[in-house]
Amino acid sequence: MTKKQKIIVGLSGGVDSSVAALLLLEQQYQVEALFMKNWEEDDTAEYCSAAEDLADAEAVARQLSIPLHTSNFSSEYWDNVFQYFLKEYQAGRTPNPDVLCNREIKFKAFLNHALDLGADGIATGHYASTLVKEDGIYMCRAKDENKDQTYFLYMLGQPQLEHSQFPLGHLIKSEVRQLAEEAGFPNHRKKDSTGICFIGERKFRDFLSQYLPTNPGQMMTPEGETVGEHQGLMYYTLGQRKGLGIGGRSDADAEPWFVVEKDIINNILIVAQGHSHPLLLKQKLIASQLHWVSGKAPQAPLACQARIRHRQPLQMCEIEQIGNDHCRVVFEEKQRAVAPGQSIVFYFDEVCLGGGVIDRAF
């Protein structure tokens, strides 16, 4: 995109998107902002920060003298993100709604709305960067490795990247906060949002029970000994330690207990002691729902790096096979707690190649 173009920034009320807008103004773009509401909730609820976030976005927009639009994408979020989220949890998997939110809301519903408003493109406060070459637009990791968000952006493709900017890709978080403070933004010390946006500060189990019926069952060791009762497989993820309620058994040693497997058919949660129990360590996986940023699958076998969760250090692996909508991956070192439903995202040096959703590990 050339300068002087109209860019609409997704202004969330947080420090990152605020600085993104500031940087684009300094680069002489014609900047406007849009605040998205993606979840229909009582804004007065103690766990909901929507009203506070909107107030912060309005304050920053006033300070920068840029127009602020508002839009409600909650119906799109419900249909295209939340329903999938519920379906995956009901199947005993661990979905990642942030990945779908980026594809369906921020870089689809928001992008289309911005283009309808006459914008040439959009910008967000994500920590990522792009590189334009003759053969397409590459999505690259951010300078701040601890904040890099390409893991959540791997479902973007060429049409989205052509109309998107990531102004924070060359900055580390401390520099972003410093710029916000120097600009006098009231949110320069605002805490980063964590967790799933529509759950907020409330307990995950309490939230999920509003939408899915509980289905208690046995909690057993790999040897078949019953050690307790679980409240529903959907409430647990592989590698989980907290919330099992079986610590301090008189007939077991002091090592903590972890979820190591889920027996979906028989509704059994399998737990064992030890952070690195053999059942938690897997070397290979199958992933489906593949998406490649370039629009074209690479040739297999391919030696590259991957991560199976946000902020995990990149792991050496080989994509052994790539089919129409699945791939088989083998890691150089065994990986702990490979959770079906989560994403595996592939990298070649700084470039994010794409990824898929983990189906099973072995």
Disulfide bonds with the S-S distance in Angstrom:
none
